[in-house]
Amino acid sequence: MIQKRKPNERNGSVKNVLPSLWIRATTPGSKWPDKDEFLDIIYWARQVIGIIIGVSWGLLQVKGFIGISLFCLINALIVYIYTSIFHKVDEEEFGGLWELVKEGFMTSFAGFLVTWIMVYSTITYE
């Protein structure tokens, strides 16, 4: 992990400053001293994933249980790959793999459904 050293204005001492949240989120194997920041990244990434899949399913005119099942599978798989392979985090530090996989899922699911229904209804409207 890249850490910048920045002088403290008050007494001239040097302290370690973590890179920005965006840089850590996109850099493989970044360190996450604040666990809530990492969970926030997962939460917001899931919202984006839900909307992208919702638009895709609407444009492809996917219907029913297959669309919902594929969304759940793809969403969980992306989060698993991001946390376990890309960042190589220890799941136990966050309460286990299940806690990471379910972080923000319901909100993402709601956004997915709304987007999917709106796009599908717009395309198939007669």
C-alpha positions in Angstrom: 0.0 0.0 0.0 1.2 3.5 -0.9 1.3 5.9 2.1 2.2 9.5 1.7 4.0 11.3 4.5 2.7 14.7 5.2 4.1 17.2 7.7 1.8 18.3 10.5 1.3 22.1 10.3 1.2 22.6 14.0 4.4 21.0 15.2 6.3 20.0 12.0 6.1 16.3 12.8 5.5 13.8 10.0 2.5 11.5 10.1 1.2 8.8 7.7 -1.8 9.7 5.6 -3.8 7.0 3.8 -4.5 7.4 0.1 -8.0 8.6 -0.9 -10.9 6.2 -0.6 -11.3 6.0 -4.3 -7.6 5.0 -4.8 -7.8 2.3 -2.2 -11.1 1.0 -3.7 -9.5 0.6 -7.1 -6.1 -0.7 -6.0 -5.7 -4.4 -5.5 -4.8 -5.5 -2.0 -5.3 -2.2 -0.3 -5.4 -2.0 3.5 -8.6 -1.0 5.2 -7.9 0.1 8.8 -11.4 1.5 9.1 -13.7 -1.4 8.4 -16.7 0.8 7.8 -15.1 2.5 4.8 -14.7 -0.9 3.1 -18.3 -1.8 3.9 -19.4 1.6 2.4 -17.4 0.8 -0.8 -19.2 -2.5 -1.0 -22.6 -0.9 -0.4 -22.3 1.8 -3.1 -20.7 -0.6 -5.6 -23.7 -2.8 -5.1 -26.1 0.0 -5.9 -24.3 0.7 -9.1 -24.3 -3.0 -10.0 -28.0 -3.2 -9.3 -28.8 -0.3 -11.6 -26.5 -1.6 -14.4 -28.0 -5.1 -14.2 -31.6 -3.6 -14.1 -31.0 -1.6 -17.2 -29.4 -4.6 -18.9 -32.2 -6.9 -18.0 -34.8 -4.4 -19.2 -33.0 -3.9 -22.6 -32.6 -7.6 -23.0 -36.3 -8.1 -22.0 -35.4 -10.7 -19.4 -38.5 -11.9 -17.5 -39.5 -13.5 -14.3 -37.7 -15.7 -11.8 -34.7 -16.2 -14.1 -33.9 -12.5 -14.1 -34.1 -12.3 -10.3 -32.0 -15.4 -9.8 -29.4 -14.2 -12.2 -29.3 -10.9 -10.5 -28.7 -12.5 -7.1 -26.0 -14.8 -8.4 -24.1 -12.1 -10.4 -24.4 -9.6 -7.6 -23.1 -12.0 -4.9 -20.4 -13.3 -7.2 -19.1 -9.8 -8.0 -18.9 -8.9 -4.3 -17.2 -12.2 -3.5 -14.6 -11.7 -6.3 -14.0 -8.1 -5.2 -13.5 -8.8 -1.6 -11.7 -12.2 -1.7 -9.7 -12.1 -4.9 -9.2 -8.4 -5.7 -8.6 -7.0 -2.1 -7.7 -10.3 -0.4 -9.4 -9.2 2.8 -9.8 -11.6 5.8 -13.6 -12.2 5.9 -13.4 -12.9 9.6 -12.4 -9.3 10.3 -15.7 -8.2 8.9 -17.9 -10.9 10.6 -17.5 -13.6 8.0 -18.1 -13.9 4.3 -21.9 -13.8 4.7 -21.7 -10.3 6.3 -19.7 -9.1 3.3 -22.0 -10.7 0.7 -25.2 -9.4 2.3 -23.9 -5.8 2.9 -26.3 -3.5 1.0 -28.0 -6.4 -0.9 -31.7 -5.4 -0.2 -31.2 -1.8 -1.3 -29.4 -3.0 -4.4 -32.2 -5.4 -5.1 -34.8 -2.6 -4.8 -32.8 -0.4 -7.2 -32.5 -3.3 -9.6 -36.2 -4.1 -9.6 -37.2 -0.5 -10.1 -34.7 0.0 -12.9 -35.6 -3.3 -14.5 -39.3 -2.7 -14.4 -39.0 0.9 -15.7 -36.7 0.0 -18.7 -38.7 -3.1 -19.6 -42.0 -1.3 -19.4 -40.7 1.6 -21.5 -39.4 -0.7 -24.2 -42.5 -3.0 -24.4 -45.1 -0.2 -24.1 -47.6 -0.2 -26.9 
